[in-house]
Amino acid sequence: MPNLLVEIGNTALKAAWSEGMTLGKTFRYQGEKMFGFIDSLVSKEKPFVMVISSTIDINPSEEKHLQGICGKLIIIDINHTATAIYNNIPEYISPDRIASVVAARYLFKGTGSIVFDFGTTLSIDLIDPEGVYEGGNISLGCRTRFKALNRYSRSLPLVDTPTTVNPIGDSLISSIESGVIGGIMFEIQGYLSQFPEKTPVFTGGDALYFAKRMKNSIFVVCNLVLMGLAIIADNYAERND
């Protein structure tokens, strides 16, 4: 019986069915009726395990409804982190980062990794070769930086993420573009220089955008969070066969 994986992020919901570690088609929803969208996904088949990673709190009535449409419900949010079952990942780690760490420690066991998640925020997480979480940092994501410049400086326009970037700006627009994109690139290179022994892993909405600008050898795993949720679901299924 397949499992259903749901990632509720800051801007959208992503979901996928899984059989063991194999992910099926990915679904994306952006709107206010997230639980109605989840209902539509299970209208034809009830998942054995449904794992939800959520940046928003899932209240008791919503949780009760979700429990009724699956065999087993696992929620990872502010009130349901249960980090003990994820081998001592700290409680302050957000739900999506918990799933990313679970996936990275599985994929890169024996080598260690440094995970860059390019979304609303840019998060950096370090995992050692034995799968131990070593810590991480958070800064503004790419689009968030463009929006912040526009919001907090009256004279600067809102700029879209550029296709090409000059090393040094020669206009107001290109100065913003090169400042934001170049700043993130310097940030990435700084971490890679500091931790050269770790395997770089890019994930999140802007992962491919920055991967194309890298000279280093990196891994891009766009659905790293969903993969982590698949591992959590599969581990439960194996224990309850």
Sequence and secondary structure as in RCSB ss.txt:
>XXXX:A:sequence
MPNLLVEIGNTALKAAWSEGMTLGKTFRYQGEKMFGFIDSLVSKEKPFVMVISSTIDINPSEEKHLQGICGKLII
IDINHTATAIYNNIPEYISPDRIASVVAARYLFKGTGSIVFDFGTTLSIDLIDPEGVYEGGNISLGCRTRFKALN
RYSRSLPLVDTPTTVNPIGDSLISSIESGVIGGIMFEIQGYLSQFPEKTPVFTGGDALYFAKRMKNSIFVVCNLV
LMGLAIIADNYAERND
>XXXX:A:secstr
  EEEEEE SS EEEEEEETTEEEEEEEE SS HHHHHHHHTSS   SEEEEEESS   HHHHHHHHTTSSEEEE
ESTT   GGGGSS  TTS HHHHHHHHHHHHHTTTT EEEEEESSEEEEEEE TTS EEEEEEEE HHHHHHHHH
HH TT       SS  SS SSHHHHHHHHHHHHHHHHHHHHHHH TTSEEEEESTTHHHHHTT  S  EE TTHH
HHHHHHHHHHHHHHT 
